[in-house]
Amino acid sequence: MKNYIYFLLAIAALLLVGCESGASFTVINKSNYPIYASVGKRAEVTIPGQGTYTWDIDTDTQHIFGGQVKEKVQVCINGETYLMFDEALDAYVDTTYVYLKAGENRRAFIWPNRAGVKINNESDQLMVSADIFRHDGVVETHVAAFADLEPGASTHCTLPPATPSNSFYYIAEVVMEDGTRYVYGDFNNVLRVDEQFLITITGP
């Protein structure tokens, strides 16, 4: 009888150990600039350069004698010097899906793959427009545009990085509400991966 009781206790312990629910998803930002991420329907969070953030994900309970439990979760990530690249689509995207198993602790390392530009409007005027141009010394190419940036606000986007075999520099032309025009950048403004063209508008 005593052995039977021990056997039942062992089975109960096994069942408890074999039951798992919930998972976690951790984003590890390996760039030097912020990334912006959301998981499922949760609010977007800002993960600073070299920072980490973990979400706890609800799943059904997985039992030792049951089938494997998986949860499909939408993940949205973009950064100031990072964009997700979908090889199947051959395009940059900001959304993907992952399947998390009950009890799993998944980690995603985000390595920078782009350069970037960021504009901080610290003036007391509306920034009407900003146009970003790429120069290779001969040809000028328009690559990005911003409009209607309020005082105290900021905006950003990623840019293609220069490489040793394909070097170029960036120029920005900014127009303010009173018609004042500013030019930022010059031939020294060559941006490699994980480098940012920072523009701070302070006004006269």
C-alpha positions as CSV (number, residue, x, y, z in Angstrom):
1,M,0.0,0.0,0.0
2,K,2.8,2.4,0.9
3,N,4.5,1.7,-2.4
4,Y,1.3,2.3,-4.3
5,I,1.0,5.7,-2.6
6,Y,4.6,6.6,-3.5
7,F,3.8,5.6,-7.1
8,L,0.8,7.9,-7.2
9,L,2.8,10.7,-5.7
10,A,5.5,10.2,-8.3
11,I,3.0,10.2,-11.1
12,A,1.4,13.5,-9.8
13,A,4.8,15.1,-9.6
14,L,5.6,14.0,-13.1
15,L,2.4,15.5,-14.4
16,L,3.0,18.8,-12.6
17,V,6.6,19.0,-14.0
18,G,5.3,18.1,-17.4
19,C,2.7,21.0,-17.5
20,E,4.0,24.2,-19.1
21,S,2.1,27.3,-20.0
22,G,3.2,30.8,-21.2
23,A,6.3,31.8,-23.1
24,S,8.5,34.8,-23.3
25,F,10.0,36.9,-26.2
26,T,13.1,39.0,-25.7
27,V,14.4,41.6,-28.1
28,I,18.1,42.4,-27.7
29,N,19.1,45.7,-29.5
30,K,22.7,45.4,-30.7
31,S,22.6,48.8,-32.5
32,N,23.6,52.0,-30.9
33,Y,20.2,53.7,-31.6
34,P,16.7,53.0,-30.5
35,I,14.4,50.4,-32.0
36,Y,10.6,50.4,-31.7
37,A,8.9,47.1,-31.1
38,S,5.5,45.7,-30.3
39,V,4.3,42.1,-29.8
40,G,0.7,41.0,-30.4
41,K,-1.7,43.8,-29.6
42,R,0.5,45.3,-26.9
43,A,1.6,48.9,-27.1
44,E,4.8,49.8,-28.9
45,V,7.9,50.1,-26.7
46,T,11.2,51.9,-27.3
47,I,14.3,49.9,-26.7
48,P,17.4,52.1,-26.4
49,G,20.7,51.3,-28.1
50,Q,22.2,48.2,-26.5
51,G,19.1,47.7,-24.5
52,T,16.8,44.7,-23.9
53,Y,13.1,44.2,-23.4
54,T,11.1,41.0,-22.6
55,W,7.4,40.3,-23.2
56,D,5.5,37.5,-21.4
57,I,3.2,35.7,-23.8
58,D,0.1,33.7,-22.7
59,T,-0.3,30.3,-24.2
60,D,-2.5,27.3,-23.5
61,T,-1.1,24.8,-21.0
62,Q,1.0,22.0,-22.5
63,H,0.7,18.6,-20.8
64,I,3.2,15.8,-20.8
65,F,0.8,13.5,-22.6
66,G,-0.7,16.1,-24.9
67,G,0.4,17.6,-28.2
68,Q,2.8,20.5,-28.5
69,V,1.2,23.9,-27.8
70,K,2.3,26.8,-30.0
71,E,1.1,30.4,-30.1
72,K,1.3,32.5,-33.3
73,V,2.4,36.0,-32.3
74,Q,2.7,39.1,-34.5
75,V,6.0,41.0,-34.0
76,C,6.6,44.5,-35.3
77,I,10.1,45.9,-35.2
78,N,11.8,48.9,-36.8
79,G,14.7,51.0,-35.7
80,E,16.6,54.2,-36.4
81,T,19.4,52.1,-38.0
82,Y,17.6,48.8,-38.5
83,L,14.9,47.4,-40.8
84,M,13.7,43.8,-41.0
85,F,14.4,42.2,-44.4
86,D,12.2,39.4,-45.7
87,E,14.2,37.2,-48.0
88,A,11.1,35.6,-49.5
89,L,9.7,38.9,-50.5
90,D,13.1,40.4,-51.2
91,A,11.9,43.6,-49.4
92,Y,12.2,45.4,-46.1
93,V,9.2,44.9,-43.8
94,D,8.2,46.0,-40.3
95,T,6.0,43.0,-39.4
96,T,6.6,39.3,-39.1
97,Y,5.1,36.3,-37.2
98,V,6.8,33.9,-34.8
99,Y,5.5,30.6,-33.3
100,L,6.2,30.3,-29.6
101,K,6.0,27.0,-27.8
102,A,4.6,26.8,-24.3
103,G,7.5,27.2,-21.8
104,E,9.8,28.6,-24.5
105,N,12.1,31.6,-23.9
106,R,12.8,33.0,-27.4
107,R,15.4,35.7,-28.0
108,A,15.8,37.9,-31.0
109,F,19.1,39.7,-31.5
110,I,18.7,42.9,-33.6
111,W,21.8,43.8,-35.4
112,P,22.0,47.2,-37.3
113,N,21.8,47.0,-41.1
114,R,21.1,50.6,-42.1
115,A,22.2,54.1,-41.6
116,G,19.7,56.8,-40.6
117,V,18.6,60.4,-40.4
118,K,16.9,62.0,-37.4
119,I,15.5,65.5,-37.2
120,N,14.8,67.3,-33.9
121,N,12.8,70.5,-34.3
122,E,13.9,72.6,-31.3
123,S,12.9,75.9,-32.8
124,D,9.6,77.7,-32.2
125,Q,8.5,77.3,-35.8
126,L,6.9,74.6,-37.9
127,M,9.4,72.8,-40.1
128,V,7.5,72.9,-43.4
129,S,9.6,70.3,-45.2
130,A,13.0,68.5,-45.2
131,D,14.4,66.7,-48.2
132,I,17.3,64.3,-48.0
133,F,19.6,63.8,-50.9
134,R,22.4,61.3,-51.6
135,H,25.4,62.5,-53.6
136,D,28.1,60.3,-55.1
137,G,30.1,63.3,-56.3
138,V,28.3,63.4,-59.7
139,V,24.7,62.4,-59.3
140,E,22.2,63.7,-56.7
141,T,19.4,61.4,-55.7
142,H,16.4,62.3,-53.6
143,V,16.0,59.6,-51.0
144,A,13.6,60.8,-48.2
145,A,11.2,63.6,-47.4
146,F,9.5,64.9,-44.3
147,A,6.8,67.5,-43.8
148,D,5.1,69.5,-41.1
149,L,7.3,68.8,-38.1
150,E,5.9,70.7,-35.1
151,P,8.1,72.6,-32.6
152,G,9.5,70.2,-30.0
153,A,8.8,67.1,-32.2
154,S,11.3,64.7,-33.9
155,T,11.2,62.3,-36.8
156,H,13.5,59.8,-38.4
157,C,13.9,57.2,-41.1
158,T,16.6,54.7,-42.2
159,L,18.9,55.3,-45.1
160,P,21.1,53.1,-47.3
161,P,24.6,52.9,-45.8
162,A,27.7,53.7,-47.8
163,T,30.3,50.9,-48.3
164,P,33.9,50.9,-49.4
165,S,32.9,50.0,-52.9
166,N,29.9,52.4,-53.0
167,S,30.7,55.6,-51.2
168,F,28.4,58.6,-51.1
169,Y,27.3,61.4,-48.7
170,Y,24.1,63.0,-47.6
171,I,22.7,66.5,-47.7
172,A,19.5,67.8,-46.1
173,E,17.6,70.9,-47.3
174,V,15.1,72.2,-44.7
175,V,12.4,74.8,-45.1
176,M,10.8,76.6,-42.1
177,E,7.4,78.2,-41.7
178,D,8.8,81.8,-42.2
179,G,10.6,80.7,-45.4
180,T,14.0,80.3,-43.9
181,R,16.1,77.6,-45.6
182,Y,18.8,75.5,-44.0
183,V,21.3,73.1,-45.6
184,Y,22.9,70.4,-43.4
185,G,25.6,67.9,-44.3
186,D,28.5,68.0,-46.8
187,F,30.9,65.7,-48.6
188,N,32.2,64.5,-45.2
189,N,28.7,63.2,-44.2
190,V,29.4,59.6,-45.3
191,L,27.2,57.2,-43.3
192,R,28.1,53.6,-42.6
193,V,25.9,51.0,-41.0
194,D,24.7,52.1,-37.6
195,E,25.6,55.8,-38.2
196,Q,23.0,58.5,-38.0
197,F,22.7,61.9,-39.7
198,L,21.4,64.0,-36.7
199,I,19.8,67.3,-37.6
200,T,18.8,69.7,-34.8
201,I,16.9,72.8,-35.8
202,T,17.2,75.6,-33.3
203,G,16.3,78.6,-35.4
204,P,17.9,82.0,-35.4
